[in-house]
Amino acid sequence: MNIAIVGATGNVGRKLLEVIEKLNFQFSDLYLIASDKSVGKKITFKGKTYSILGLSDFDFSKVKIAFFSAGSSIAAKWAPIAAKKTIVIDNSKHFRMDKEIPLVVPEVNADTLKNYKNKNIIANANCSTIQLVLALKPLHDQFKIKRVIVSTYQSVSGAGNAHINELEEQSKKVLDKKKVSSKNFTKQIAFNVIPHIDTFMEDRYTKEEWKMTVETKKILDPNISLSATCVRVPVFVGHSESVNVEFNSEVDAEKIKKCLEKAPGCKVVDEVKDGGYITPVESSGDSTTYISRIRNDNTQKNSINMWVVSDNLLKGAALNAVQIANVLIKKYIN
């Protein structure tokens, strides 16, 4: 099986290569594709050197699966073209709410992959949504979720390389007591938090907050009510979420903990002591979604609070895409 990675030189593209190697994903030939300015650059992978190819010249009939990790504008133009000749697994937000395109987190709704032939495109969910639904799925199956309130603490790597570099540059300037200016953020990000990710919408929520709401409904259940506040924090890798969940049936922290201990892709680390929880530093480079601080909400019946942490570049993007491909190969294509 031949595969291609579009956006191979970006954060997620490089993570895709790491995941493909780590999971020993089987392929015959690999094509690395990027923008024209990157054409000819070399990437060494598994002992072989690959030259970056141009997107506009590539013949997608050469590959069975094409991973797109080049952003929404590229996906909007090129994914439908590629999908006429191959299966596209897209990491951007562009196709997620298309009713004919599966929006997939394999541990949660792998069965929707049966509809991939509708447009030959499969959408990878938003990074903050992926870790949330991983934690919510087993709880919804057992107790039925009524309402979710989530506040996110999202790392700068979710926005791209320029944002990573800016956090580093700003941090140095602050420590050197130099003036800080922001190029890619709306406010100073170093030693600060910004309650604004993506663009504002008419209802005063941001597009990121909207994405979490509508994607959770599409993946899990349209009857779940969800309200999100998404915040960019000065962390390089790893998204964290403070999650309050109200259920239709009676629950308590112990029931929730026992349920989550069996959740695919998740691990409960929840000790009531200093350091008995997971932070982004521990999650970086790890494919697991961690759940900590599980406790009753003493102000609301049938409600709990929990803390969810995951590497946004791995499970939040690259790993989820490769897992989609694995299920696709195992169950739906030769």
Secondary structure, DSSP 8 states (H G I E B T S, - for coil): --EEEETTTSHHHHHHHHHHHHTT---S-EEEEE-GGGTT-EEEETTEEEE-EETTT--GGG-SEEEE-S-HHHHHHHHHHHHTTSEEEE-SSTTTT-TTS-EE-HHHHGGGGGGGGGTTEEEE--HHHHHHHHHHHHHHHHH-EEEEEEEEEE-GGGT-HHHHHHHHHHHHHHHTT-----SSSSS--TT--BS--S-B-TTS-BHHHHHHHHHHHHHT-TT-EEEEEEEE-S-SS-EEEEEEEEESS---HHHHHHHHTT-TTEEE---SSTT-S--HHHHTT---EEEEEEEE-TTSTTEEEEEEEE-TTIIIIIHHHHHHHHHHHHHT--
